[in-house]
Structure formats: C-alpha cells, structure tokens
Amino acid sequence: MENMIYILFICMVAPLMLSLPLIKKTSRSIMIFMLIGMCTALFVSEVNGLFLRLLDNDILMVTTTITPATEEIVKALPVLIYAFLFTDEKERLLTASFAVGLGFALFENTYILTQASTDVTISWALVRGFSTALMHGICTAAVGFGMSFVKKKKKLFYCGTISLLLIAITYHGIFNMLVQSESMKYFGFFLPAVTYIPLVVAMVMNYRKKNAKSQS
C-alpha cells in the first residue's frame, strides 16, 4: 500500500501523544524524544527514497554511503537544538539523544516489518531489535554525550559538532557495510553490543562511586 508508512506513523504516534499529559515529567521527556525520533524516521525515509531513485535503486550503494549520513544528521538535529537552547548537562543529553535514536529505530523496524512480513524470521527480529536498533541509539547518544563537552568550549563548538557527526556517520557506515557482507556480517551484528556493554558498565560503576562519596 502506497500510504502505509503514513498510516503506520499515525497509528503509532497518535496514542503516544495522547498519553503525554498522563505521564510523569521525567518519563514524559523521554517519550517526547522518542516521538521526535519517530518523526525523524518518517522524514528521512522520504530523503533516502529520493536518493534511492536517483541512484537507480542501488541499495548497497545507498545504504553504505548515503543513509548513514542522512540518518545521523537528521537524528542529531533535535539533539543539537536541545543542547544549544536548553542544557549542556551530560545525563540529560545522553538520555534525550538515546531516546531519539530508539524512537527512530522503533518506527524504522516496524515499517520494514510491514513491508516484508512474509520474509522475516525470529533471527531477523533479534538482529533488528538488539543490533540495528542499538546502533541507532548509540550513534545519536554519542552526539548528545559529546555535546555536553563541546558546548562548554565555544572555540571548539563548530569543529567539535562536525566531528561528532562524522563519528556517528562513520560508525553507522561501518555497521551497514559489515552486516551486508557475507563473511563479516556477524561482526556487524555484535558491534553495537560490544560498544554498548562497556559503556553501561562504566556508567554503573561511576554511578556507584558517586553514591558512595555522597554517603561517606
């Protein structure tokens, strides 16, 4: 169906928006950023579709060179605006940016599922849920986390912001190339987890140290 992406978008976003007044402030902000992520997914799908048509439906070319740039730039824009106008607090930026990435991945995964429902398997779901979705969250979170430092140093703001975007684009591009390679795809599947787990462990340890200092 030609308008399936818009139908799916309305069905997913409308009830989540209606729930916002009933959610506590902290949870509401996370939900808002996830909704923003879904909106960016809808927008960038049109952009990627345009490039796909211009490049004669060369999916490998588009997914390894174009989509990493378009998706990471569009996902990063609301994070950059939030950092520039509202806060440079590390925890808030990290939470907001990760939520944007997950919202993007949630809508992307659901749309792909509706388009290829007869071909998908449990292994496909595991890869899209634990690998691709995590990759989107990590890439956007890297930009948000980096902005908490870059914004405080005005001389580095522009070059630092561009550098963060290039890091996210490069990571995304490497992931896409690996998962589409027959010999290296399993390295691609586990790349997000290998990145994510050490970061979570470091954050938990840092949180415990802060609690220990506050109690002493």
C-alpha atoms as a printed R data frame, in Angstrom:
    type eleno elety resid chain resno      x       y      z
1   ATOM     1    CA   MET     A     1  0.000   0.000  0.000
2   ATOM     2    CA   GLU     A     2  1.422   3.366 -1.112
3   ATOM     3    CA   ASN     A     3  0.498   5.295  2.049
4   ATOM     4    CA   MET     A     4  1.391   2.526  4.501
5   ATOM     5    CA   ILE     A     5  4.245   4.497  6.066
6   ATOM     6    CA   TYR     A     6  1.912   7.394  6.921
7   ATOM     7    CA   ILE     A     7 -0.815   5.078  8.196
8   ATOM     8    CA   LEU     A     8  1.708   3.317 10.415
9   ATOM     9    CA   PHE     A     9  3.103   6.646 11.629
10  ATOM    10    CA   ILE     A    10 -0.339   7.904 12.688
11  ATOM    11    CA   CYS     A    11 -1.243   4.605 14.380
12  ATOM    12    CA   MET     A    12  1.991   4.631 16.417
13  ATOM    13    CA   VAL     A    13  2.425   8.310 17.199
14  ATOM    14    CA   ALA     A    14 -1.166   9.368 17.936
15  ATOM    15    CA   PRO     A    15 -1.734   7.166 21.043
16  ATOM    16    CA   LEU     A    16  1.720   8.006 22.376
17  ATOM    17    CA   MET     A    17  0.999  11.721 22.039
18  ATOM    18    CA   LEU     A    18 -2.329  11.300 23.803
19  ATOM    19    CA   SER     A    19 -0.549   9.614 26.713
20  ATOM    20    CA   LEU     A    20  1.823  12.543 27.325
21  ATOM    21    CA   PRO     A    21 -0.432  14.528 29.732
22  ATOM    22    CA   LEU     A    22 -0.827  11.414 31.913
23  ATOM    23    CA   ILE     A    23  2.882  10.624 32.245
24  ATOM    24    CA   LYS     A    24  5.205  11.972 34.917
25  ATOM    25    CA   LYS     A    25  7.629  14.719 33.889
26  ATOM    26    CA   THR     A    26 10.791  12.576 33.621
27  ATOM    27    CA   SER     A    27  9.083   9.821 31.649
28  ATOM    28    CA   ARG     A    28  7.278  12.426 29.536
29  ATOM    29    CA   SER     A    29 10.527  13.967 28.329
30  ATOM    30    CA   ILE     A    30 11.824  10.531 27.261
31  ATOM    31    CA   MET     A    31  8.549   9.845 25.443
32  ATOM    32    CA   ILE     A    32  8.746  13.208 23.667
33  ATOM    33    CA   PHE     A    33 12.238  12.482 22.390
34  ATOM    34    CA   MET     A    34 11.172   9.035 21.225
35  ATOM    35    CA   LEU     A    35  8.313  10.670 19.312
36  ATOM    36    CA   ILE     A    36 10.813  13.091 17.798
37  ATOM    37    CA   GLY     A    37 12.882  10.095 16.749
38  ATOM    38    CA   MET     A    38  9.840   8.585 15.015
39  ATOM    39    CA   CYS     A    39  9.231  11.882 13.202
40  ATOM    40    CA   THR     A    40 12.838  11.975 12.001
41  ATOM    41    CA   ALA     A    41 12.470   8.382 10.753
42  ATOM    42    CA   LEU     A    42  9.445   9.378  8.669
43  ATOM    43    CA   PHE     A    43 11.239  12.398  7.229
44  ATOM    44    CA   VAL     A    44 14.486  10.626  6.435
45  ATOM    45    CA   SER     A    45 12.632   7.752  4.770
46  ATOM    46    CA   GLU     A    46 11.490  10.235  2.131
47  ATOM    47    CA   VAL     A    47 15.011  11.600  1.724
48  ATOM    48    CA   ASN     A    48 16.519   8.120  1.412
49  ATOM    49    CA   GLY     A    49 13.809   7.120 -1.053
50  ATOM    50    CA   LEU     A    50 14.728  10.097 -3.223
51  ATOM    51    CA   PHE     A    51 18.407   9.132 -3.249
52  ATOM    52    CA   LEU     A    52 17.488   5.515 -3.966
53  ATOM    53    CA   ARG     A    53 15.537   6.576 -7.050
54  ATOM    54    CA   LEU     A    54 18.323   8.900 -8.205
55  ATOM    55    CA   LEU     A    55 20.859   6.066 -7.931
56  ATOM    56    CA   ASP     A    56 18.760   3.520 -9.847
57  ATOM    57    CA   ASN     A    57 17.717   1.570 -6.742
58  ATOM    58    CA   ASP     A    58 21.302   0.608 -5.911
59  ATOM    59    CA   ILE     A    59 20.525  -0.458 -2.320
60  ATOM    60    CA   LEU     A    60 24.114  -1.375 -1.429
61  ATOM    61    CA   MET     A    61 25.418   1.989 -2.603
62  ATOM    62    CA   VAL     A    62 22.715   3.954 -0.811
63  ATOM    63    CA   THR     A    63 22.866   2.052  2.493
64  ATOM    64    CA   THR     A    64 26.660   2.215  2.781
65  ATOM    65    CA   THR     A    65 27.287   5.791  1.639
66  ATOM    66    CA   ILE     A    66 24.072   7.843  1.741
67  ATOM    67    CA   THR     A    67 21.830   6.623  4.555
68  ATOM    68    CA   PRO     A    68 24.496   6.786  7.300
69  ATOM    69    CA   ALA     A    69 24.905  10.491  6.565
70  ATOM    70    CA   THR     A    70 21.244  11.406  6.081
71  ATOM    71    CA   GLU     A    71 20.019   9.438  9.090
72  ATOM    72    CA   GLU     A    72 22.684  10.592 11.535
73  ATOM    73    CA   ILE     A    73 22.412  14.251 10.522
74  ATOM    74    CA   VAL     A    74 18.616  14.277 10.772
75  ATOM    75    CA   LYS     A    75 18.632  12.349 14.083
76  ATOM    76    CA   ALA     A    76 21.246  14.706 15.509
77  ATOM    77    CA   LEU     A    77 19.412  17.936 14.673
78  ATOM    78    CA   PRO     A    78 16.886  17.806 17.565
79  ATOM    79    CA   VAL     A    79 19.707  16.828 19.934
80  ATOM    80    CA   LEU     A    80 21.844  19.763 18.781
81  ATOM    81    CA   ILE     A    81 18.909  22.158 19.175
82  ATOM    82    CA   TYR     A    82 18.192  20.800 22.655
83  ATOM    83    CA   ALA     A    83 21.840  21.147 23.659
84  ATOM    84    CA   PHE     A    84 22.170  24.624 22.187
85  ATOM    85    CA   LEU     A    85 18.960  26.099 23.626
86  ATOM    86    CA   PHE     A    86 18.299  24.225 26.860
87  ATOM    87    CA   THR     A    87 21.081  22.268 28.542
88  ATOM    88    CA   ASP     A    88 24.639  21.002 28.448
89  ATOM    89    CA   GLU     A    89 24.035  18.509 31.271
90  ATOM    90    CA   LYS     A    90 25.607  15.187 30.357
91  ATOM    91    CA   GLU     A    91 22.927  12.879 31.777
92  ATOM    92    CA   ARG     A    92 20.019  14.776 30.212
93  ATOM    93    CA   LEU     A    93 21.660  14.970 26.797
94  ATOM    94    CA   LEU     A    94 22.618  11.301 26.872
95  ATOM    95    CA   THR     A    95 19.080  10.219 27.807
96  ATOM    96    CA   ALA     A    96 17.445  12.510 25.258
97  ATOM    97    CA   SER     A    97 19.724  11.531 22.379
98  ATOM    98    CA   PHE     A    98 19.459   7.799 23.096
99  ATOM    99    CA   ALA     A    99 15.656   8.138 23.178
100 ATOM   100    CA   VAL     A   100 15.706   9.869 19.775
101 ATOM   101    CA   GLY     A   101 17.773   7.013 18.335
102 ATOM   102    CA   LEU     A   102 15.484   4.348 19.789
103 ATOM   103    CA   GLY     A   103 12.353   6.137 18.560
104 ATOM   104    CA   PHE     A   104 13.883   6.260 15.090
105 ATOM   105    CA   ALA     A   105 14.742   2.560 15.207
106 ATOM   106    CA   LEU     A   106 11.315   1.577 16.548
107 ATOM   107    CA   PHE     A   107  9.490   3.212 13.662
108 ATOM   108    CA   GLU     A   108 12.018   2.002 11.082
109 ATOM   109    CA   ASN     A   109 11.838  -1.611 12.299
110 ATOM   110    CA   THR     A   110  8.048  -1.619 12.384
111 ATOM   111    CA   TYR     A   111  7.770  -0.183  8.870
112 ATOM   112    CA   ILE     A   112 10.262  -2.701  7.455
113 ATOM   113    CA   LEU     A   113  8.296  -5.479  9.153
114 ATOM   114    CA   THR     A   114  5.063  -4.404  7.463
115 ATOM   115    CA   GLN     A   115  6.789  -4.300  4.077
116 ATOM   116    CA   ALA     A   116  8.364  -7.762  4.340
117 ATOM   117    CA   SER     A   117  6.139  -9.576  6.806
118 ATOM   118    CA   THR     A   118  6.266 -12.871  4.892
119 ATOM   119    CA   ASP     A   119 10.072 -12.952  4.751
120 ATOM   120    CA   VAL     A   120 11.015 -12.051  8.312
121 ATOM   121    CA   THR     A   121 12.149 -14.561 10.921
122 ATOM   122    CA   ILE     A   122 12.963 -14.655 14.614
123 ATOM   123    CA   SER     A   123 16.644 -14.156 13.775
124 ATOM   124    CA   TRP     A   124 15.701 -11.064 11.739
125 ATOM   125    CA   ALA     A   125 13.810  -9.692 14.730
126 ATOM   126    CA   LEU     A   126 16.738 -10.345 17.062
127 ATOM   127    CA   VAL     A   127 19.161  -8.576 14.738
128 ATOM   128    CA   ARG     A   128 16.873  -5.595 14.152
129 ATOM   129    CA   GLY     A   129 15.949  -5.343 17.843
130 ATOM   130    CA   PHE     A   130 19.278  -5.907 19.561
131 ATOM   131    CA   SER     A   131 21.727  -4.835 16.868
132 ATOM   132    CA   THR     A   132 20.324  -2.285 14.406
133 ATOM   133    CA   ALA     A   133 18.150  -0.505 16.972
134 ATOM   134    CA   LEU     A   134 21.046  -0.375 19.418
135 ATOM   135    CA   MET     A   135 23.296   1.023 16.701
136 ATOM   136    CA   HIS     A   136 20.855   3.891 16.093
137 ATOM   137    CA   GLY     A   137 20.710   4.644 19.809
138 ATOM   138    CA   ILE     A   138 24.497   4.545 20.210
139 ATOM   139    CA   CYS     A   139 25.169   6.829 17.250
140 ATOM   140    CA   THR     A   140 22.747   9.512 18.423
141 ATOM   141    CA   ALA     A   141 23.833   9.128 22.050
142 ATOM   142    CA   ALA     A   142 27.465   9.698 21.025
143 ATOM   143    CA   VAL     A   143 26.472  13.060 19.558
144 ATOM   144    CA   GLY     A   144 24.457  14.023 22.641
145 ATOM   145    CA   PHE     A   145 27.157  12.904 25.071
146 ATOM   146    CA   GLY     A   146 29.828  14.762 23.107
147 ATOM   147    CA   MET     A   147 27.746  17.938 23.003
148 ATOM   148    CA   SER     A   148 27.842  18.127 26.802
149 ATOM   149    CA   PHE     A   149 31.582  18.822 26.467
150 ATOM   150    CA   VAL     A   150 31.665  20.688 23.152
151 ATOM   151    CA   LYS     A   151 29.085  23.286 24.168
152 ATOM   152    CA   LYS     A   152 31.195  24.356 27.164
153 ATOM   153    CA   LYS     A   153 34.166  25.149 24.898
154 ATOM   154    CA   LYS     A   154 32.979  27.812 22.454
155 ATOM   155    CA   LYS     A   155 36.159  27.701 20.361
156 ATOM   156    CA   LEU     A   156 35.557  24.013 19.675
157 ATOM   157    CA   PHE     A   157 31.791  24.220 19.167
158 ATOM   158    CA   TYR     A   158 31.639  24.116 15.376
159 ATOM   159    CA   CYS     A   159 34.529  21.779 14.660
160 ATOM   160    CA   GLY     A   160 33.535  19.623 17.650
161 ATOM   161    CA   THR     A   161 29.941  19.324 16.454
162 ATOM   162    CA   ILE     A   162 31.053  18.362 12.949
163 ATOM   163    CA   SER     A   163 33.480  15.822 14.405
164 ATOM   164    CA   LEU     A   164 30.712  14.209 16.472
165 ATOM   165    CA   LEU     A   165 28.504  13.917 13.399
166 ATOM   166    CA   LEU     A   166 31.357  12.365 11.417
167 ATOM   167    CA   ILE     A   167 31.967   9.822 14.192
168 ATOM   168    CA   ALA     A   168 28.294   8.813 14.179
169 ATOM   169    CA   ILE     A   169 28.179   8.633 10.365
170 ATOM   170    CA   THR     A   170 31.374   6.567 10.210
171 ATOM   171    CA   TYR     A   171 30.164   4.122 12.874
172 ATOM   172    CA   HIS     A   172 26.825   3.752 11.103
173 ATOM   173    CA   GLY     A   173 28.513   3.255  7.736
174 ATOM   174    CA   ILE     A   174 30.859   0.583  9.105
175 ATOM   175    CA   PHE     A   175 27.902  -1.235 10.676
176 ATOM   176    CA   ASN     A   176 25.941  -1.188  7.415
177 ATOM   177    CA   MET     A   177 28.903  -2.469  5.417
178 ATOM   178    CA   LEU     A   178 29.618  -5.277  7.868
179 ATOM   179    CA   VAL     A   179 26.038  -6.564  8.116
180 ATOM   180    CA   GLN     A   180 25.754  -6.691  4.325
181 ATOM   181    CA   SER     A   181 28.979  -8.660  3.950
182 ATOM   182    CA   GLU     A   182 28.609 -12.441  3.848
183 ATOM   183    CA   SER     A   183 31.957 -13.028  5.559
184 ATOM   184    CA   MET     A   184 31.793 -10.195  8.135
185 ATOM   185    CA   LYS     A   185 28.098  -9.860  8.920
186 ATOM   186    CA   TYR     A   186 28.360 -11.477 12.366
187 ATOM   187    CA   PHE     A   187 30.990  -8.908 13.365
188 ATOM   188    CA   GLY     A   188 28.466  -6.262 12.360
189 ATOM   189    CA   PHE     A   189 25.670  -7.889 14.364
190 ATOM   190    CA   PHE     A   190 27.756  -7.837 17.554
191 ATOM   191    CA   LEU     A   191 29.430  -4.434 17.023
192 ATOM   192    CA   PRO     A   192 26.697  -2.401 18.805
193 ATOM   193    CA   ALA     A   193 26.662  -4.772 21.808
194 ATOM   194    CA   VAL     A   194 30.471  -4.670 22.060
195 ATOM   195    CA   THR     A   195 30.208  -0.871 22.162
196 ATOM   196    CA   TYR     A   196 27.174  -0.673 24.430
197 ATOM   197    CA   ILE     A   197 28.053  -3.104 27.218
198 ATOM   198    CA   PRO     A   198 31.365  -1.477 28.311
199 ATOM   199    CA   LEU     A   199 29.674   1.938 28.313
200 ATOM   200    CA   VAL     A   200 26.836   0.695 30.532
201 ATOM   201    CA   VAL     A   201 29.301  -0.983 32.910
202 ATOM   202    CA   ALA     A   202 31.356   2.232 33.125
203 ATOM   203    CA   MET     A   203 28.237   4.323 33.811
204 ATOM   204    CA   VAL     A   204 27.021   1.927 36.526
205 ATOM   205    CA   MET     A   205 30.431   1.963 38.215
206 ATOM   206    CA   ASN     A   206 30.569   5.759 38.024
207 ATOM   207    CA   TYR     A   207 27.062   5.993 39.497
208 ATOM   208    CA   ARG     A   208 28.045   3.727 42.387
209 ATOM   209    CA   LYS     A   209 31.159   5.791 43.078
210 ATOM   210    CA   LYS     A   210 29.073   8.957 43.242
211 ATOM   211    CA   ASN     A   211 26.632   7.299 45.651
212 ATOM   212    CA   ALA     A   212 29.491   6.048 47.820
213 ATOM   213    CA   LYS     A   213 31.020   9.546 48.014
214 ATOM   214    CA   SER     A   214 27.675  11.152 48.851
215 ATOM   215    CA   GLN     A   215 27.087   8.666 51.685
216 ATOM   216    CA   SER     A   216 30.571   8.990 53.167
